[in-house]
Amino acid sequence: MNSDRNTLAAIARRAMIERGLEPDFPPAARREASAMSRPADATGSVRDLRDRLWVSIDNDDSRDLDQLTVGEPLAAGRARILVAVADVDALVRRDSAIDGHASHNTTSVYTPAAIFPMLPEALSTGLTSLNEHEDRIAVVADIVFEADGSLATSDLYRARVRNHGQLAYRSVAAWLDGEGPAPPRVLETPGLDDNLRLQDRVAQQLVELRHRHGALSLETAEPKAVFDGDNLSDLDADRKNRARQLIEDFMIAANGVTATYLESKGFPSLRRVLRSPERWDRIVQLASATGDQLPGEPDAVALEAFLTRRRKADPDGFPDLSLAVVKLIGRGEYALDLPGSEPPGHFGLAVKDYTHSTAPNRRFPDLLTQRLVKAALAGAPLPYSVPELAALATHCTEREDDATKVERLVRKSAAALLLSGRIGESFDAIVTGASSKGTWVRLSQPPIEGRLEHGFQGLDVGDHVRVRLIQTNVERGFIDFARD
């Protein structure tokens, strides 16, 4: 029977193949995975931290759990936050067939109808996942923060850990905001309530400090497909919430101390960088249209101050402004950073030292970073040459772009399915792209993006417009509008 889920999964597979991504694991990788029957055991110096109140907080449906967190109050308002990252390298050896597939795709591909994991599910959701009530080996970032959220000390080491509660963003956020009950696992686990509230307090301090330094408080809503069985029923806006922000800020901190640790050991690293905005001039124009001002040259602190003012002045319109700014800033990339050089940094996060290290089940750059960290911890030689790392940085950026385009196509195909019976209807929209290649708009409700085929003259990113749906094509993910 041909269902919406099957239709979208087939589109995803075709799109992956067209972009050179492999939707299926080769036979050798499947044989390697089937031969693995137990999680990795520790070798070398490993601490035992299984008695700590480690928990995972992730999406409701996540099964590939990469990290755990736990907090500890210290004197004078300080706090220690520990971030445990799954030791994927302990089972996925370099140059194995599984590693070959991972290094080819470089990322898991998440589409509405199907997930195409970077690692076989026997590993990513089993043996290398930090699953609830199971012992695992992890690389731990041990970070002490001052009372104001500034970094005091940090360390990296390997440890045995145990996940005492698999929690979900939405329920934890509702509880922290006082809008819902505590998740059952929080009620059942003595001390977990206080520990999570401590983590939340530290996260709030971190985000406040980063925003003072120019980190951008953007708020966008990605449409997430909702299925009734195997049939598509709706698109739900997946917004950032307090629990998601908590994890993001701890991951930023862990990625930062990982980058500085590698630098301290004289090791190169793969940095995640976002250079100055590609279209700062248009961001300045958007600010001016609201009666505000921005400097002529890119300035993260000034942009964040403007965003803060707009969030307070127009909370309902802020997601649209955020979306426009995100589109105008441009996309991140991986870059090799050599010891002693000045890293280019990440404009949107207002940090200089930033790598990707906290999701090795899902991203190959994180697995590479883990191998570098473990070599540095063991006093071993650099596991990759500098030319190899430079080539991998470029390759990972290109493959991530390919995966993003596949994910976007399938989201558009899902949206086309939903809109196929609404030809001729009109919608409020915001312009999200304007170039010689075309003009794109995103509807306010449902949050769907499509191409503006007629009436696009004079429009630019951030402009609000009324549009009429004129055509959809599910297979190609086309959603076409005309200006009303």
C-alpha positions as CSV (number, residue, x, y, z in Angstrom):
1,M,0.0,0.0,0.0
2,N,1.4,3.4,-1.0
3,S,1.2,5.7,2.1
4,D,2.4,9.3,2.6
5,R,5.3,7.9,4.7
6,N,6.3,5.5,1.9
7,T,6.1,8.2,-0.7
8,L,8.2,10.6,1.3
9,A,10.8,7.9,2.2
10,A,11.2,7.0,-1.5
11,I,11.7,10.7,-2.3
12,A,14.3,10.9,0.4
13,R,16.2,7.9,-0.9
14,R,16.2,9.2,-4.4
15,A,17.4,12.6,-3.3
16,M,20.3,11.1,-1.3
17,I,21.5,9.0,-4.2
18,E,21.3,12.0,-6.6
19,R,23.6,13.9,-4.2
20,G,26.1,11.1,-3.8
21,L,24.9,10.1,-0.3
22,E,24.4,6.4,0.6
23,P,21.0,5.6,2.1
24,D,22.0,2.0,2.8
25,F,24.9,0.5,4.7
26,P,27.3,-1.6,2.6
27,P,27.3,-5.4,3.3
28,A,30.7,-5.2,5.1
29,A,29.4,-2.5,7.5
30,R,26.3,-4.6,8.2
31,R,28.5,-7.6,8.9
32,E,30.7,-5.6,11.3
33,A,27.7,-4.3,13.2
34,S,26.1,-7.8,13.5
35,A,29.4,-9.1,15.0
36,M,29.2,-6.6,17.8
37,S,27.2,-7.9,20.8
38,R,28.2,-5.7,23.7
39,P,29.1,-2.1,24.5
40,A,32.8,-1.2,24.6
41,D,34.7,-1.8,27.8
42,A,37.2,0.7,29.1
43,T,40.9,0.5,28.5
44,G,43.4,2.8,30.2
45,S,42.6,5.3,32.9
46,V,38.8,5.6,33.3
47,R,36.9,7.2,36.3
48,D,33.8,5.6,37.7
49,L,31.0,8.3,37.7
50,R,28.0,6.0,37.5
51,D,26.6,7.1,40.8
52,R,26.1,10.7,39.5
53,L,22.5,11.7,38.6
54,W,23.2,11.7,34.8
55,V,20.2,12.3,32.5
56,S,19.7,12.8,28.8
57,I,17.3,15.5,27.5
58,D,16.5,15.2,23.8
59,N,13.6,15.1,21.4
60,D,10.6,13.0,22.4
61,D,11.4,10.4,19.7
62,S,15.2,10.4,19.9
63,R,16.9,7.1,20.3
64,D,20.5,7.9,19.4
65,L,21.5,9.5,22.7
66,D,24.9,11.2,22.4
67,Q,25.2,13.1,25.7
68,L,24.3,13.2,29.4
69,T,24.5,16.1,31.8
70,V,24.7,16.5,35.6
71,G,25.3,19.4,37.9
72,E,27.0,20.0,41.3
73,P,26.6,23.1,43.4
74,L,29.9,24.6,44.7
75,A,30.7,27.3,47.2
76,A,30.2,31.1,46.5
77,G,27.6,30.5,43.9
78,R,29.9,28.5,41.6
79,A,28.7,25.3,39.9
80,R,30.2,22.3,38.2
81,I,28.5,21.0,35.1
82,L,29.6,17.6,33.6
83,V,28.8,16.7,30.0
84,A,29.3,13.1,29.1
85,V,29.7,12.3,25.4
86,A,29.3,8.7,24.1
87,D,32.7,7.1,23.3
88,V,31.7,6.0,19.8
89,D,35.3,5.6,18.7
90,A,35.7,2.7,21.2
91,L,33.6,0.6,18.8
92,V,33.8,2.4,15.5
93,R,37.5,2.0,14.6
94,R,39.1,4.1,12.0
95,D,39.2,2.6,8.5
96,S,36.6,-0.1,9.4
97,A,33.7,-0.5,7.0
98,I,31.4,1.3,9.4
99,D,33.8,4.1,9.6
100,G,34.0,4.2,5.8
101,H,30.3,4.7,5.4
102,A,30.3,7.3,8.2
103,S,33.1,9.2,6.6
104,H,31.3,9.2,3.2
105,N,28.0,10.5,4.4
106,T,29.4,12.4,7.5
107,T,26.0,12.9,9.1
108,S,22.7,11.3,9.8
109,V,20.0,12.5,7.5
110,Y,16.7,13.3,9.2
111,T,13.7,13.4,7.0
112,P,10.0,13.5,8.0
113,A,9.3,9.9,6.9
114,A,12.6,8.2,7.6
115,I,15.9,8.6,9.4
116,F,19.1,7.5,7.5
117,P,21.6,7.1,10.4
118,M,25.3,7.7,10.0
119,L,26.0,4.5,12.0
120,P,24.1,1.3,12.0
121,E,21.1,1.4,14.4
122,A,22.5,-1.5,16.4
123,L,25.2,1.0,17.4
124,S,23.7,4.5,17.3
125,T,20.5,3.5,19.2
126,G,22.1,0.6,21.0
127,L,25.7,-0.1,21.8
128,T,27.1,3.4,21.4
129,S,24.0,5.2,22.7
130,L,23.9,6.4,26.3
131,N,20.6,4.5,26.9
132,E,18.7,4.7,30.1
133,H,19.8,2.4,33.0
134,E,22.8,1.1,31.0
135,D,26.5,1.5,31.7
136,R,28.6,3.2,29.0
137,I,32.1,4.6,28.5
138,A,32.1,8.4,27.8
139,V,34.4,11.3,27.3
140,V,33.5,13.8,30.0
141,A,33.9,17.6,29.8
142,D,34.2,18.7,33.5
143,I,33.4,22.5,33.6
144,V,33.3,24.8,36.6
145,F,31.5,28.1,36.2
146,E,31.7,31.2,38.3
147,A,28.5,32.7,39.8
148,D,28.1,35.0,36.8
149,G,28.4,32.1,34.3
150,S,32.0,32.8,33.3
151,L,34.4,29.9,32.9
152,A,36.5,29.1,36.0
153,T,38.2,25.8,35.2
154,S,37.7,22.8,32.8
155,D,39.1,19.3,32.3
156,L,38.5,16.4,29.9
157,Y,38.7,12.7,30.9
158,R,37.1,9.3,30.2
159,A,34.6,7.8,32.6
160,R,32.0,5.1,33.1
161,V,28.6,6.7,33.3
162,R,25.0,5.6,33.6
163,N,21.9,7.4,32.3
164,H,19.4,7.6,35.3
165,G,16.6,9.2,33.2
166,Q,15.8,9.6,29.5
167,L,13.9,13.0,29.4
168,A,12.3,15.0,26.6
169,Y,12.6,18.7,25.8
170,R,8.9,19.5,25.8
171,S,8.0,18.0,29.2
172,V,11.1,19.2,30.9
173,A,10.5,22.7,29.5
174,A,6.9,22.8,30.6
175,W,7.9,21.7,34.1
176,L,10.7,24.3,34.4
177,D,8.3,27.0,33.2
178,G,5.7,26.0,35.7
179,E,3.3,25.0,32.9
180,G,3.2,21.3,33.5
181,P,4.0,18.5,36.0
182,A,7.4,17.1,36.6
183,P,8.2,14.2,34.3
184,P,7.7,10.9,36.0
185,R,11.4,10.1,36.1
186,V,12.1,13.3,37.9
187,L,9.5,12.4,40.6
188,E,10.9,8.9,40.9
189,T,14.6,9.8,41.3
190,P,15.6,11.4,44.6
191,G,17.6,14.5,44.1
192,L,16.9,14.8,40.3
193,D,14.5,17.7,40.8
194,D,17.1,19.9,42.5
195,N,19.9,18.8,40.1
196,L,17.9,19.8,37.0
197,R,16.9,23.2,38.6
198,L,20.6,23.8,39.2
199,Q,21.4,22.9,35.6
200,D,18.7,25.3,34.5
201,R,20.1,28.1,36.7
202,V,23.6,27.7,35.3
203,A,22.2,27.5,31.7
204,Q,20.3,30.8,32.2
205,Q,23.5,32.5,33.5
206,L,25.5,31.1,30.4
207,V,23.0,32.4,27.9
208,E,22.8,35.8,29.6
209,L,26.6,36.1,29.5
210,R,26.9,35.0,25.9
211,H,24.2,37.4,24.8
212,R,26.1,40.3,26.5
213,H,29.0,39.2,24.3
214,G,26.9,39.3,21.2
215,A,25.5,35.8,20.9
216,L,22.3,36.1,18.8
217,S,19.0,35.3,20.5
218,L,17.2,34.1,17.4
219,E,13.9,32.3,17.5
220,T,12.9,30.3,14.4
221,A,10.3,27.5,14.1
222,E,11.1,24.5,11.9
223,P,8.1,22.7,10.6
224,K,7.9,19.1,11.8
225,A,5.7,16.6,10.0
226,V,2.9,15.0,12.1
227,F,1.7,11.5,11.0
228,D,-1.6,9.8,11.8
229,G,-0.3,6.2,11.3
230,D,1.5,6.4,7.9
231,N,-0.5,9.3,6.6
232,L,0.6,12.9,6.9
233,S,-1.9,15.0,9.0
234,D,-0.2,18.3,9.9
235,L,3.0,20.3,10.2
236,D,3.8,21.4,13.7
237,A,6.2,24.3,14.4
238,D,9.1,22.9,16.5
239,R,10.2,25.9,18.6
240,K,13.1,26.4,20.9
241,N,12.2,26.0,24.5
242,R,13.9,26.3,27.9
243,A,15.1,22.7,28.1
244,R,16.4,22.7,24.5
245,Q,18.2,26.0,25.3
246,L,19.7,24.3,28.4
247,I,21.3,21.5,26.4
248,E,22.4,23.8,23.6
249,D,24.3,26.1,26.1
250,F,26.0,23.2,27.8
251,M,27.0,21.7,24.4
252,I,28.4,25.1,23.4
253,A,30.4,25.2,26.6
254,A,31.6,21.6,26.1
255,N,32.6,22.2,22.5
256,G,34.5,25.3,23.6
257,V,36.5,23.6,26.3
258,T,37.2,20.7,23.9
259,A,38.7,23.2,21.4
260,T,40.9,24.9,24.0
261,Y,42.0,21.5,25.3
262,L,43.2,20.4,21.9
263,E,45.0,23.8,21.5
264,S,46.7,23.3,24.8
265,K,48.0,19.9,23.7
266,G,49.4,21.3,20.5
267,F,46.8,19.5,18.4
268,P,44.9,20.9,15.4
269,S,41.1,20.8,15.5
270,L,38.1,21.0,13.2
271,R,36.3,24.3,14.2
272,R,32.7,25.0,13.4
273,V,32.8,28.6,12.1
274,L,30.3,31.2,10.9
275,R,32.0,34.2,9.4
276,S,30.6,37.7,9.2
277,P,27.1,38.0,7.7
278,E,27.0,37.7,4.0
279,R,24.4,40.5,3.7
280,W,24.9,42.8,6.6
281,D,23.6,45.7,4.5
282,R,20.2,44.1,4.3
283,I,20.2,43.5,8.1
284,V,20.9,47.2,8.6
285,Q,17.9,48.0,6.3
286,L,15.6,45.7,8.3
287,A,16.6,47.5,11.5
288,S,16.1,50.9,9.9
289,A,12.6,49.9,8.8
290,T,11.7,49.4,12.5
291,G,13.1,52.8,13.4
292,D,16.3,51.3,14.8
293,Q,19.9,51.6,13.7
294,L,22.9,49.3,13.3
295,P,26.5,50.2,12.5
296,G,27.7,50.0,8.9
297,E,30.1,47.1,9.6
298,P,29.1,43.7,11.1
299,D,28.8,43.9,14.9
300,A,27.4,41.0,16.8
301,V,26.9,42.9,20.1
302,A,24.9,45.6,18.3
303,L,22.8,43.1,16.4
304,E,22.0,41.2,19.6
305,A,20.9,44.4,21.3
306,F,18.6,45.2,18.3
307,L,17.1,41.7,18.5
308,T,16.5,42.0,22.2
309,R,14.7,45.3,21.6
310,R,12.5,43.8,18.8
311,R,11.6,40.7,20.9
312,K,10.2,43.0,23.6
313,A,8.5,45.4,21.1
314,D,7.0,42.8,18.8
315,P,7.0,39.3,20.3
316,D,4.6,38.0,17.7
317,G,6.6,39.2,14.7
318,F,10.0,38.3,16.2
319,P,10.1,34.7,14.7
320,D,9.8,36.3,11.2
321,L,12.6,38.8,11.9
322,S,14.7,36.0,13.3
323,L,14.1,33.9,10.1
324,A,15.2,36.8,7.9
325,V,18.4,37.4,10.0
326,V,19.3,33.7,9.8
327,K,18.9,33.7,6.1
328,L,21.0,36.9,5.7
329,I,23.8,35.7,8.0
330,G,24.6,32.7,5.9
331,R,25.7,29.1,6.7
332,G,28.4,27.7,8.9
333,E,31.3,25.5,7.8
334,Y,34.1,23.4,9.1
335,A,37.6,24.8,9.1
336,L,40.9,23.4,10.2
337,D,42.5,25.3,13.1
338,L,46.2,24.9,13.7
339,P,47.8,25.4,17.1
340,G,48.9,29.0,17.6
341,S,46.7,30.4,14.8
342,E,43.8,32.8,15.4
343,P,40.5,30.9,14.9
344,P,37.9,32.7,12.8
345,G,35.1,32.1,15.4
346,H,31.4,31.8,15.2
347,F,29.5,35.0,14.6
348,G,26.1,33.8,15.8
349,L,27.4,32.3,19.0
350,A,29.9,35.0,19.8
351,V,32.7,32.5,20.6
352,K,36.1,32.0,19.1
353,D,36.9,28.5,20.3
354,Y,34.2,26.2,19.0
355,T,34.3,22.7,17.6
356,H,31.7,20.0,17.2
357,S,32.3,17.2,19.7
358,T,29.1,16.3,21.4
359,A,27.2,14.2,18.8
360,P,29.5,11.4,17.5
361,N,26.7,9.0,16.8
362,R,25.2,11.6,14.4
363,R,28.1,13.7,13.0
364,F,31.4,12.5,11.6
365,P,33.3,15.8,12.6
366,D,32.4,14.9,16.2
367,L,33.8,11.4,15.8
368,L,37.0,12.9,14.3
369,T,37.2,15.3,17.3
370,Q,36.8,12.5,19.7
371,R,39.7,10.6,18.2
372,L,41.8,13.7,18.5
373,V,40.8,14.2,22.1
374,K,41.5,10.5,23.0
375,A,44.9,10.7,21.4
376,A,45.7,13.8,23.3
377,L,44.5,12.3,26.6
378,A,46.6,9.2,26.0
379,G,49.7,11.1,24.9
380,A,49.5,9.4,21.6
381,P,50.5,10.8,18.2
382,L,48.1,12.8,16.1
383,P,45.7,10.2,14.5
384,Y,45.3,12.2,11.2
385,S,47.8,14.3,9.3
386,V,47.1,18.0,8.8
387,P,46.4,17.6,5.1
388,E,43.9,14.8,5.9
389,L,42.1,17.0,8.4
390,A,42.0,19.9,6.0
391,A,40.5,17.7,3.3
392,L,38.0,16.2,5.8
393,A,36.9,19.7,6.9
394,T,36.0,20.6,3.3
395,H,34.4,17.2,2.7
396,C,32.2,17.4,5.9
397,T,31.0,20.9,5.0
398,E,30.0,19.7,1.5
399,R,28.3,16.6,2.7
400,E,26.4,18.5,5.4
401,D,25.2,20.9,2.7
402,D,24.1,17.9,0.6
403,A,22.2,16.4,3.6
404,T,20.6,19.7,4.5
405,K,19.3,20.0,0.9
406,V,17.9,16.5,1.0
407,E,16.1,17.3,4.4
408,R,14.8,20.5,3.0
409,L,13.5,18.8,-0.2
410,V,11.6,16.2,1.8
411,R,10.2,18.8,4.1
412,K,9.0,20.6,1.0
413,S,7.5,17.4,-0.4
414,A,5.6,16.9,2.8
415,A,4.4,20.5,2.7
416,A,3.3,20.0,-0.9
417,L,1.3,17.0,0.1
418,L,-0.5,19.0,2.8
419,L,-1.2,22.0,0.5
420,S,-2.1,20.0,-2.6
421,G,-5.9,20.5,-1.9
422,R,-5.5,24.3,-1.3
423,I,-4.7,25.6,-4.7
424,G,-6.0,29.1,-5.1
425,E,-5.9,30.0,-1.4
426,S,-4.1,33.1,-0.2
427,F,-1.7,33.4,2.7
428,D,0.4,35.9,4.7
429,A,4.2,35.3,4.0
430,I,7.7,36.7,4.6
431,V,10.4,36.7,1.9
432,T,13.2,34.3,2.9
433,G,15.4,34.4,-0.2
434,A,15.9,36.9,-3.1
435,S,18.6,36.5,-5.7
436,S,19.1,35.9,-9.4
437,K,18.1,32.3,-8.8
438,G,14.7,33.3,-7.6
439,T,12.6,34.6,-4.7
440,W,11.3,32.4,-1.9
441,V,8.6,33.1,0.7
442,R,7.6,31.3,3.9
443,L,4.0,31.3,5.0
444,S,3.0,32.4,8.5
445,Q,0.6,29.5,8.9
446,P,1.3,26.7,8.1
447,P,5.1,27.4,8.3
448,I,5.8,26.3,4.7
449,E,8.3,27.7,2.3
450,G,7.9,28.0,-1.5
451,R,9.0,29.9,-4.6
452,L,7.3,33.2,-5.6
453,E,6.8,32.8,-9.4
454,H,5.0,36.0,-10.1
455,G,5.1,39.5,-8.5
456,F,8.5,39.2,-6.9
457,Q,10.0,42.4,-8.4
458,G,11.3,44.8,-5.8
459,L,11.1,42.3,-2.9
460,D,14.0,41.4,-0.6
461,V,14.6,39.2,2.4
462,G,12.4,40.2,5.4
463,D,9.6,41.8,3.4
464,H,6.1,40.8,4.3
465,V,3.8,39.9,1.4
466,R,0.4,38.3,0.6
467,V,0.7,35.4,-1.7
468,R,-1.6,32.9,-3.5
469,L,-0.9,29.2,-4.0
470,I,-0.8,28.4,-7.7
471,Q,0.8,24.9,-7.9
472,T,2.4,22.0,-6.0
473,N,4.6,19.1,-7.1
474,V,5.1,16.5,-4.4
475,E,7.9,14.5,-6.2
476,R,10.0,17.5,-6.8
477,G,9.1,19.4,-3.6
478,F,7.8,22.4,-5.6
479,I,5.4,24.8,-4.0
480,D,4.7,27.9,-6.2
481,F,3.0,31.1,-5.3
482,A,2.0,34.3,-7.0
483,R,1.9,37.7,-5.3
484,D,-1.7,38.5,-4.4
